[in-house]
């Protein structure tokens, strides 16, 4: 006679809270995207070349031709310019974020993620975090190039780091707009085009490259209330790159650019993360 031994009882996995699971899943997805980026170095290289070209071209082509607070000095314009170039760089990464998500959708990878027991928003959060890391690396390289062409800061290290933190916060906020675009189109090419077409008027109708004082009244109002302009103005203040005796426009965001930059970025994250996660749940069914 044979006797059957009792089947050992497996310990049930310890349940994790929703927030803990979401954070862990997001970090796993972020790691996956960072590994993928490291295996395609041309993505990083091309992402660096474009902003470096902007720094060199704007510094030497427009330097001395554009008046900044009454001065046409190339050095004055170079210091005025760099915060705008930094902001443009972090926001133009939006197109890459949208294209990456659209590519995952096109290949059916999002459907595979949906079959796993993971937090719904983790796929998008992980992607945006990975893009933030890549943007940070690009920003470091760009700052080094800016120093080589003569850009300097005139404030404390803490203020300079705060300026870069606001720039990265804006870039992270805009990456959620890119995520929504990537989920709303059918191909990565369409996501790239859709991610850039609205960025050009947003960046050029701002104080990034020229002072807003000489703009027509309507455009000046748009520029002064532009979230992009608030971050650029805040970065200039924190870098100490405003001209001597500079008087900020009377618009509230220009009078309180640091606070306005944070408020704009947080608002964009809240609104577009909500829309993106909702779109993800319906688009990936």
C-alpha positions in Angstrom: 0.0 0.0 0.0 1.2 3.5 -0.8 0.4 6.5 1.2 0.1 9.9 -0.3 2.0 12.7 1.4 0.1 15.9 1.9 0.8 18.5 -0.7 2.9 21.3 0.8 1.1 24.6 1.0 2.8 27.4 -0.8 2.9 30.7 1.1 0.7 33.3 -0.6 2.7 36.2 -1.9 2.6 39.2 0.4 0.1 41.7 -1.1 1.6 45.0 -2.2 -0.1 48.3 -2.0 -1.2 50.0 -5.1 1.3 52.8 -4.8 4.2 50.3 -4.1 3.2 48.1 -7.1 2.9 51.1 -9.4 6.3 52.5 -8.4 8.0 49.1 -8.8 6.4 48.4 -12.1 7.3 51.9 -13.4 10.9 51.4 -12.4 11.0 48.0 -14.2 9.6 49.6 -17.4 12.0 52.5 -17.1 15.0 50.1 -16.8 13.7 48.2 -19.9 13.6 51.5 -21.9 17.0 52.6 -20.7 18.5 49.3 -21.8 16.8 49.6 -25.1 18.2 53.1 -25.6 21.7 52.1 -24.7 21.5 49.4 -27.4 20.6 52.1 -30.0 23.4 54.7 -29.5 22.5 56.6 -32.6 19.3 57.7 -30.8 21.4 59.4 -28.1 24.0 60.8 -30.6 21.4 62.4 -32.9 19.6 63.7 -29.8 22.7 65.5 -28.8 23.8 66.8 -32.2 20.7 68.9 -32.9 20.8 71.0 -29.7 24.6 71.5 -30.1 24.0 72.8 -33.6 21.4 75.2 -32.2 23.9 76.5 -29.6 26.7 77.1 -32.2 24.4 78.5 -34.9 22.4 80.9 -32.6 25.5 82.0 -30.7 27.7 82.9 -33.7 25.1 83.7 -36.4 22.6 85.8 -34.4 25.0 87.0 -31.7 25.6 90.7 -32.2 22.5 91.0 -34.4 19.8 90.9 -31.7 19.5 93.6 -29.1 19.0 92.4 -25.5 17.9 95.2 -23.2 19.7 97.8 -25.5 22.9 95.8 -25.9 24.0 94.0 -29.1 27.0 92.4 -27.5 27.5 88.7 -28.6 28.4 87.8 -25.1 25.1 89.3 -23.7 23.0 87.5 -26.3 24.8 84.3 -25.6 23.9 84.4 -21.9 20.4 85.4 -22.7 20.1 82.6 -25.3 21.2 79.6 -23.4 18.2 79.2 -21.1 16.0 79.2 -24.2 18.2 76.5 -25.9 18.1 74.4 -22.8 14.3 74.7 -22.5 13.9 73.9 -26.2 16.1 70.8 -25.9 14.1 69.3 -23.0 10.8 70.0 -24.7 11.8 68.7 -28.1 12.4 65.3 -26.4 8.6 65.1 -26.4 8.6 63.9 -30.0 10.9 61.0 -29.2 8.7 60.0 -26.3 5.7 60.0 -28.5 7.4 58.0 -31.2 8.7 55.4 -28.8 5.2 54.8 -27.4 3.7 54.7 -30.9 6.3 52.2 -31.9 5.5 50.0 -28.9 1.8 50.2 -29.8 2.5 49.4 -33.5 4.5 46.3 -32.6 1.9 45.0 -30.1 4.2 45.4 -27.1 1.6 47.4 -25.2 -0.8 44.5 -25.6 1.8 42.1 -24.0 2.2 44.5 -21.1 -1.6 44.6 -20.6 -1.6 40.8 -20.1 0.8 41.1 -17.2 -0.3 41.8 -13.6 1.0 45.3 -13.5 -0.2 48.8 -12.7 -2.0 50.3 -15.7 -0.1 53.6 -15.7 3.3 52.0 -15.1 4.1 51.5 -18.9 3.7 55.2 -19.5 5.3 56.4 -16.3 8.3 54.1 -16.9 8.7 55.5 -20.4 8.6 59.1 -19.3 11.1 58.4 -16.5 13.5 56.8 -19.0 13.1 59.8 -21.3 13.9 62.1 -18.3 17.1 60.2 -17.7 18.1 60.6 -21.4 17.2 64.3 -21.4 19.3 64.8 -18.3 22.3 63.3 -20.0 21.7 65.5 -23.1 21.4 68.6 -20.9 24.8 67.8 -19.3 26.5 67.6 -22.7 24.7 70.7 -23.9 25.8 72.7 -20.8 29.4 71.6 -21.4 29.2 72.9 -25.0 27.6 76.1 -23.8 30.6 76.7 -21.5 33.0 76.1 -24.4 31.3 78.8 -26.5 31.4 81.3 -23.6 28.2 80.9 -21.6 28.7 81.5 -17.8 26.5 81.5 -14.7 26.7 84.1 -12.0 24.9 82.6 -9.1 25.4 79.9 -6.5 25.7 76.2 -7.3 22.3 75.6 -5.6 20.6 78.2 -7.8 22.1 76.8 -10.9 21.0 73.3 -10.0 17.5 74.6 -9.2 17.4 76.2 -12.7 18.3 72.8 -14.3 15.7 71.1 -12.1 13.0 73.4 -13.4 14.1 72.7 -17.0 13.9 68.9 -16.4 10.5 69.3 -14.7 9.2 71.1 -17.8 10.7 68.4 -20.0 9.0 65.7 -17.9 5.7 67.5 -18.1 5.9 67.8 -21.8 6.8 64.1 -22.2 3.3 63.3 -21.0 1.9 65.4 -23.9 4.1 63.2 -26.2 2.8 60.1 -24.5 -0.8 61.1 -25.3 0.2 61.9 -29.0 2.0 58.5 -29.3 -1.2 56.7 -28.1 -3.4 58.7 -30.4 -1.7 58.0 -33.8 -1.0 54.8 -35.7 2.7 55.1 -36.6 5.9 56.4 -35.0 6.4 58.7 -38.0 3.0 60.4 -37.3 4.0 60.6 -33.6 7.2 62.4 -34.5 5.4 64.9 -36.8 2.6 65.4 -34.3 5.1 65.9 -31.5 7.0 68.7 -33.3 4.3 70.6 -35.2 2.9 72.3 -32.0 6.3 72.7 -30.4 7.7 75.2 -32.9 5.0 77.9 -32.3 5.2 77.2 -28.6 9.0 77.8 -28.5 9.2 80.7 -30.9 6.2 82.6 -29.5 8.1 83.0 -26.2 11.0 84.8 -24.7 13.4 82.0 -25.6 15.4 83.6 -28.4 14.3 87.2 -28.4 12.9 89.5 -25.8 9.1 89.7 -25.9 9.1 93.5 -25.6 9.0 94.2 -29.3 6.3 91.7 -30.2 2.8 92.8 -31.2 0.5 93.1 -28.2 -1.3 89.9 -28.9 1.8 87.8 -29.4 3.5 89.4 -26.4 0.6 88.4 -24.1 0.8 84.8 -25.4 4.6 84.8 -24.9 4.4 86.1 -21.4 1.8 83.5 -20.3 3.4 80.7 -22.2 4.6 78.0 -19.7 7.7 77.7 -21.8 8.5 81.3 -21.2 8.0 81.0 -17.5 10.6 78.3 -17.3 13.1 80.1 -19.5 12.7 83.3 -17.4 13.1 81.3 -14.2 16.3 79.6 -15.5 17.7 83.0 -16.5 17.1 84.4 -13.1 18.6 81.3 -11.4 21.6 81.3 -13.7 22.2 85.0 -13.3 21.9 85.6 -17.1 19.5 88.5 -17.1 21.1 91.8 -18.3 22.0 94.4 -15.7 19.1 96.6 -14.8 16.6 94.3 -16.5 13.0 94.9 -15.7 10.7 92.0 -16.1 7.3 92.4 -17.9 4.3 93.2 -15.8 2.6 89.8 -16.5 2.4 87.6 -13.3 4.4 84.7 -14.7 7.2 87.0 -15.6 7.2 88.6 -12.2 7.1 85.2 -10.4 8.7 82.9 -12.9 10.0 80.1 -10.6 6.5 79.7 -9.0 4.8 80.0 -12.4 7.1 77.4 -13.9 6.4 74.8 -11.2 2.6 75.5 -11.3 2.5 75.1 -15.1 4.6 71.9 -15.1 2.6 70.3 -12.3 -0.7 71.2 -14.0 0.5 69.7 -17.4 1.6 66.5 -15.6 -1.7 66.1 -13.8 -3.9 66.8 -16.9 -1.9 64.9 -19.5 -1.1 61.9 -17.3 -4.7 61.5 -16.6 -5.6 61.7 -20.3 -2.7 59.5 -21.3 -3.6 56.7 -18.8 -7.3 56.9 -19.9 -6.2 56.7 -23.6 -3.9 53.8 -22.8 -6.7 51.7 -21.3 -8.9 52.2 -24.3 -6.3 52.2 -27.1 -4.6 49.0 -26.0 -7.7 46.9 -25.6 
